[in-house]
Amino acid sequence: MDNAKLGSIFVLIGGILSIVGGIFMACFFGFISMMGFISSDEDAIGVGVMMLVFAIIMFFVMIVAGVIKIVASQKMKNPKNLKKWSIIALILGIVGGTDIVTIIGAVLGLTEAK
């Protein structure tokens, strides 16, 4: 198996993990924010609202990053697009929460790129 195909698989796994992580994070912070809404303390309600907004923003950011990683993994299969999409996957892996699986896949793709 060549490095480009292996890199593509790693980036695909990283994209799937980003989507699953975004769903998990939204559920976790959504649950925490509901605890703030249940409380009768006004400060806790404000914190609950902030946590809910944070959960929604992080959910969308991680879902979009995951989808772009999945698209990058498919585009990396074409040798003409390998370098460009490997760089995009590398940037998303570093910026998007240091996703080590995506970083490894992007580096493998870059080693094969011409």
Secondary structure, DSSP 8 states (H G I E B T S, - for coil): --HHHHHHHHHHHHHHHHHHHHHHHHHHHHHHHHHHHHSS-HHHHHHHHHHHHHHHHHHHHHHHHHHHHHHHHHHTTSTTTHHHHHHHHHHHHHHTT--HHHHHHHHHHHHH--
